[in-house]
Amino acid sequence: MGKRNKYRNYALEDIKNAVQMVESKAMSIRSASRQYNVPKTTIIDKLNGRSSLQARSGPSPVLFDSEEEMLVHWVIDMAKIGYGQTRQQLLYTVKTILDHDGKKTPFKDNLPGKDWLYAFMKRHPEISTRTPQKLGKERAVISWQKIKWWFEDFAKYLTENYEEGIDILKDASRIYNADESGFPQDPKSGKILAAKGSKNVYSTCSADKSQITVLACMSATAHYLPPMLVFPGERFRYNPLEGFTEAVLGRTKTGWMDSELFYTWVRDHFITAIKDRKVKRPVILLVDGHTSHISLETAQLCKSENVILYCLLEHASHILQPCDVTLFGPLKKHWRDSVRDYQFKNPGEFVTKGTFASVFKSAWAKGTTVDVAIKGFRHTGLYPFSVESVDKSKVEPSEVFARAKPDQDLGNDDDMNCKDAQVDSRPVTNSSGTYNLDQEPVQIADEADTEIALMPSEICDSVSCETSHTIVEELHDQPPCLYPETIIQVNPCNVNVTPHKDENKQSCEKAPSSSFELLLVTPSEQKTLKKRKTRTVLPKAVSGSEMIKILENRKQQKEDEQEMKEKRKIDRELN
């Protein structure tokens, strides 16, 4: 018996191109077969109409090509807005659609298995399994409009308060960013190599789960200040900076940054560093709005030293803060490698507070490169100063909350600016005559006009609302892995569907069933009746006169309250 020929590896586009070249008489059948690696018999069958261009070998597919395309676009859209689907959820979504259509499939209980999922992923290489980053609701609501407003306000502040105006932003040596991050003494080791099928795989670790806070500061010209290592406690029996004497020692009771320590760092280290480098004033120091960065003493010091201490947009450090965007990620990877190397060279020993600095030194040297600093300021739009350089894909999760009212409180964290801020609902205005942003305002669609785009579409086929309520009622008994809010809160009348031409009844190019139009939806924010607090907006310029006046009033108010307490205490003792 002769050896069976192997199937050739060719794509659908190769078949279409080969047939097109033969039909246009640009190539012969033999030449097209060699050029596109498609068998001659296959090209002849397509030309004679024996089989459709979309036909493929093997059993008939469970889903049409158009249905799979809708499924792929839905998966990608859900991942973009922060509601990515797991493999199991995807399989149960397909099961729900098949159950509603009443299709007979080879799957048990209409639930596709791992073989179908593997083939589906292979047919659509544009999707892959990824590990998502956690994104809190406070960060998820950051929209492109808010980012544009921050850029406009920053440019306006510089123009109105300094002679050079936004020309300060043209000098990279005068733009700095400072931020803190925690480095655990025993970071996660990640995956390791072990015997296949091993039941137990261990990695020795320390019982101490504490971490050390590291304050990093860099400029747009890659000038890195020595890091400040913040240790908990006031007195030490060991030298915390042993092995890394170039670093700066910080001490607080909790080990976290506070306003007093930040003031000390600005006074003794930041201002000294820029004086030694003879950096032209004023110098911009960008920080997040954490309370440790905002105090009357720090604001007055920065104003007297001609340092512009300015806060970034609240909850947007993952978008606008260079240290967060490019520095801390690689630095923590180098930190894990350094800890692993230390434990390998010193079996049975672990990183402690006494050895932290010496181990961290190698990670700092590897992570603080010129490329990291330059890309950090470029990708955040801070240098060169342009809002268009910001990665717009990072604000796509805000589409879920696009219909939120301006006075709603969409979350809290430790940022002082957020605690005293309300969502800005002003129109987009040009900040100055020298700095021009895009003057076209971002349109926030009304609820009635909002459409959910499951896939790129040109024509909208609406579905009756009455039908949608019926479908929703039938879905309450479905597997719990599905998101019920993705079904209940969407009006199918606004679902965009791309119609497909049914050229051949045997072809996979059939229009998707109505179940796909009704069930493949994206979530929207639930409306709540909870009352929201109205909050005042604090200025972002911490070293500005307006902010200093606010901080002085707060300080005076605290002193008056303390005086009243002491007076009441004395009165109680006398009575």
FENVEN-V328707 format. One line per field, one symbol per residue. ss: DSSP state (h for helix, s for strand, l for the rest). phi: phi as a letter, one per 40 degrees, with the letter a starting at -180 (. if undefined). Layout:
ss: ???
phi: ???
//
This chain:
ss: lllllllllllhhhhhhhhhhhhlllllhhhhhhhhlllhhhhhhhhhllllllllllllllllhhhhhhhhhhhhhhhhllllllhhhhhhhhhhhhhhhllllllhhhlllhhhhhhhhhhlllllllllllllhhhhlllhhhhhhhhhhhhhhhhhhlllhhhhhhlhhhssssssssssllllllllllllllllllllllllllsssssssssllllslllssssslllllllllllllllsssssllllllhhhhhhhhhhhhhhhhhhllllllsssssllshhhllhhhhhhhhhllssssslllllhhhhlhhhhhhhhhhhhhhhhhhhhhhhhllllllllllhhhhhhhhhhhhllhhhhhhhhhhllsllslhhhllhhhhhhhhhhlllllllllllllshhhhllllllllllllllllllllllllllllllllsslllllllllllhhhhhhhhhhllllllllllhhhhlllhhhsslllllllllllllllllhhhhhhlllllllllllllllllllllslllhhhhhhhhhhhhhhhhhhhhhhhhhhhhhhl
phi: .ccccccccaccccccccccccccgcaccccccccbfbdcccccccccgcaccccacgccccbccccccccccccccccccgbccccccccccccccccccgccbcccfgbcbccccccccccbccbacbccccbcccccccbcccccccccccccccccbbccgccdccbccbbbbbabacbccbcccgcbcaccgccbbbacacccbcbbcbcbaabccgcccdccccbchbbbcbccbcgacccbcbbbccgbcbccccccccccbccccccccfccccbcbcbccccccbaccccccccccfbccbccccgbccbbcdcccbcccccccccccccccccccbdgbbcbccbdccccdcccccccbcccccccccccgcaccaccccccccbcdcccbccccccccbhbaccccccbbbccbcccbccaccbbccccccccccccccbbccadbbbbbcbcccccccccccccccdcccccccbccbcccbccbccbcccaccccccccccccccbcbbcbcccbcccbccbcccccccccccccccccccccccccccccccccccccccc
//
